[in-house]
């Protein structure tokens, strides 16, 4: 009987490694940038800017999610992808609502001020899940 060291048992598959690398180098930076892009577009742009931000950022999210959904992940890494995808769904919902806001409307300003910290909190939660996995 051969006993393998714990590190050999916990070796990631190729897709697991690709996913963790992609989410760390592409996925999280994408999500981290979106709240600031939304804020800047809202306070410094106009209604067409908001629609463009929605379209552009939603396309970027969809492209990345499609990429990571093609990976065949182990049971250990699947919850990380699920957390990431849940976060992107929230972002896409807020981006859709964002595109309907008017930056000269008081309640729209309040809505933007509500979205911004919520999105930052969500991306921080997802970053934490990824970091916990990487440390484990």
C-alpha positions as CSV (number, residue, x, y, z in Angstrom):
1,X,0.0,0.0,0.0
2,X,1.3,3.4,-1.0
3,X,0.4,6.6,0.9
4,X,0.6,9.7,-1.1
5,X,1.5,13.0,0.5
6,X,-1.5,15.3,0.9
7,X,-0.1,17.7,-1.8
8,X,-0.3,14.9,-4.3
9,X,-3.9,14.1,-3.5
10,X,-5.0,17.8,-3.7
11,X,-3.4,18.4,-7.1
12,X,-5.6,20.5,-9.3
13,X,-6.7,19.3,-12.7
14,X,-5.6,21.3,-15.8
15,X,-9.0,22.9,-16.0
16,X,-9.1,23.7,-12.3
17,X,-5.7,25.5,-12.7
18,X,-6.8,27.4,-15.8
19,X,-10.0,28.5,-14.1
20,X,-8.3,29.7,-11.0
21,X,-5.7,31.6,-13.1
22,X,-8.4,33.1,-15.4
23,X,-10.7,34.2,-12.6
24,X,-7.7,35.7,-10.7
25,X,-6.1,37.5,-13.7
26,X,-9.2,38.3,-15.8
27,X,-12.5,37.7,-14.0
28,X,-11.9,39.5,-10.7
29,X,-10.2,42.5,-12.3
30,X,-13.2,42.8,-14.7
31,X,-15.7,42.8,-11.8
32,X,-13.5,45.2,-9.8
33,X,-13.5,47.7,-12.6
34,X,-17.2,47.7,-13.4
35,X,-18.5,49.7,-10.3
36,X,-16.0,52.6,-11.1
37,X,-16.9,52.5,-14.8
38,X,-20.6,52.7,-13.9
39,X,-20.0,55.5,-11.4
40,X,-17.9,57.5,-13.9
41,X,-20.4,57.0,-16.7
42,X,-23.3,58.1,-14.5
43,X,-21.7,61.2,-13.0
44,X,-19.7,62.3,-16.1
45,X,-21.7,60.9,-19.0
46,X,-25.2,61.0,-20.4
47,X,-28.0,58.5,-21.0
48,X,-26.2,57.1,-24.1
49,X,-23.1,56.6,-22.0
50,X,-25.1,54.5,-19.5
51,X,-26.5,52.3,-22.3
52,X,-23.0,51.9,-23.8
53,X,-21.5,51.0,-20.4
54,X,-24.3,48.4,-19.9
55,X,-23.8,46.9,-23.3
56,X,-20.0,46.8,-23.2
57,X,-19.6,45.5,-19.6
58,X,-22.4,42.9,-20.0
59,X,-20.7,41.6,-23.2
60,X,-17.4,41.3,-21.3
61,X,-19.0,39.5,-18.5
62,X,-20.8,37.1,-20.8
63,X,-17.6,36.4,-22.8
64,X,-15.7,35.6,-19.6
65,X,-18.5,33.4,-18.1
66,X,-18.8,31.5,-21.4
67,X,-15.1,30.8,-21.3
68,X,-15.1,29.5,-17.7
69,X,-18.2,27.5,-18.1
70,X,-16.4,25.4,-20.7
71,X,-14.0,24.1,-18.1
72,X,-14.7,20.8,-16.5
73,X,-14.0,21.5,-12.9
74,X,-13.5,19.3,-9.9
75,X,-16.1,19.3,-7.0
76,X,-13.6,21.4,-5.0
77,X,-13.4,24.2,-7.5
78,X,-17.0,24.2,-8.8
79,X,-18.3,26.3,-5.8
80,X,-15.8,29.0,-6.7
81,X,-17.1,29.2,-10.2
82,X,-20.7,29.2,-8.8
83,X,-19.9,32.1,-6.6
84,X,-18.3,34.0,-9.5
85,X,-21.3,33.3,-11.7
86,X,-23.8,34.4,-9.0
87,X,-21.8,37.6,-8.7
88,X,-21.9,38.2,-12.5
89,X,-25.7,37.7,-12.5
90,X,-26.1,40.5,-9.9
91,X,-23.8,42.7,-11.9
92,X,-25.7,42.1,-15.1
93,X,-29.0,42.9,-13.3
94,X,-27.6,46.1,-11.9
95,X,-26.1,47.0,-15.3
96,X,-29.5,46.6,-16.9
97,X,-31.1,48.8,-14.4
98,X,-28.2,51.3,-14.6
99,X,-28.9,51.7,-18.3
100,X,-32.4,53.0,-17.5
101,X,-31.2,55.7,-15.0
102,X,-31.0,59.4,-15.8
103,X,-28.1,61.3,-14.2
104,X,-30.2,64.4,-13.6
105,X,-32.8,62.5,-11.6
106,X,-32.5,62.7,-7.8
107,X,-33.8,59.2,-7.2
108,X,-31.5,57.8,-9.9
109,X,-28.5,59.4,-8.1
110,X,-29.7,57.7,-5.0
111,X,-30.0,54.4,-6.9
112,X,-26.5,54.7,-8.3
113,X,-25.2,55.5,-4.8
114,X,-26.9,52.4,-3.6
115,X,-25.6,50.1,-6.4
116,X,-21.9,51.2,-6.1
117,X,-21.2,49.9,-2.6
118,X,-23.3,46.8,-3.1
119,X,-21.3,45.8,-6.2
120,X,-18.0,46.5,-4.4
121,X,-19.2,44.3,-1.5
122,X,-20.2,41.5,-3.8
123,X,-16.9,41.5,-5.7
124,X,-15.0,41.5,-2.4
125,X,-17.0,38.5,-1.2
126,X,-16.2,36.7,-4.5
127,X,-12.5,37.7,-4.2
128,X,-12.5,36.3,-0.6
129,X,-13.9,33.0,-1.8
130,X,-11.2,32.7,-4.5
131,X,-8.5,33.7,-2.1
132,X,-9.7,31.1,0.5
133,X,-9.6,28.4,-2.1
134,X,-6.1,29.4,-3.3
135,X,-4.8,29.3,0.3
136,X,-6.4,25.9,1.1
